[in-house]
Amino acid sequence: MRCGGIFDVVSRKSQLADLEQQSMDPDFWNDQNTAKLVIDQTNALKAFTEPYDKLCSSIEDAEVLIEMA
């Protein structure tokens, strides 16, 4: 299901991957203010995507259990 807007998980995961890639740059910490903004954005995106992923995993597990019943 794709809702878009604030529920656009695909977009959020893409943004998260981009930010994590930026943080891997050897010069990342040269600008502390920018680094802090990137880390804050990364944490905010993880706060949404990680629970979403856990929920999806739980739903998949429940579907398997239902099939086995």
RARA-V811286 format. One record per residue. N is the residue number from 1. RES is the residue in three letters. PHI is phi in whole degrees, -180 to 180 (none if undefined). PSI is psi in whole degrees, -180 to 180 (* if undefined). Layout:
# RARA-V811286
n=[N:N]
res=[RES:RES]
phi=[PHI:PHI]
psi=[PSI:PSI]
This chain:
# RARA-V811286
n=[1:2:3:4:5:6:7:8:9:10:11:12:13:14:15:16:17:18:19:20:21:22:23:24:25:26:27:28:29:30:31:32:33:34:35:36:37:38:39:40:41:42:43:44:45:46:47:48:49:50:51:52:53:54:55:56:57:58:59:60:61:62:63:64:65:66:67:68:69]
res=[MET:ARG:CYS:GLY:GLY:ILE:PHE:ASP:VAL:VAL:SER:ARG:LYS:SER:GLN:LEU:ALA:ASP:LEU:GLU:GLN:GLN:SER:MET:ASP:PRO:ASP:PHE:TRP:ASN:ASP:GLN:ASN:THR:ALA:LYS:LEU:VAL:ILE:ASP:GLN:THR:ASN:ALA:LEU:LYS:ALA:PHE:THR:GLU:PRO:TYR:ASP:LYS:LEU:CYS:SER:SER:ILE:GLU:ASP:ALA:GLU:VAL:LEU:ILE:GLU:MET:ALA]
phi=[none:-125:-97:74:57:-70:-99:-76:-64:-60:-65:-63:-68:-65:-62:-61:-62:-63:-66:-66:-66:-59:-70:-85:-65:-58:-93:-54:-84:-64:-111:-60:-66:-66:-60:-64:-63:-65:-64:-62:-65:-60:-64:-65:-68:-65:-64:-94:-74:-66:-63:-62:-63:-64:-63:-61:-64:-64:-64:-62:-62:-66:-62:-65:-64:-65:-64:-76:-73]
psi=[136:114:-26:-171:-135:-15:11:83:-38:-45:-43:-41:-36:-44:-42:-44:-41:-45:-40:-35:-41:-40:-14:-11:132:-27:8:-45:1:-34:96:-38:-45:-41:-43:-41:-42:-44:-42:-43:-41:-47:-39:-42:-40:-34:-23:-48:-36:-48:-35:-46:-40:-41:-45:-41:-42:-39:-44:-42:-41:-39:-41:-43:-39:-41:-33:-22:*]
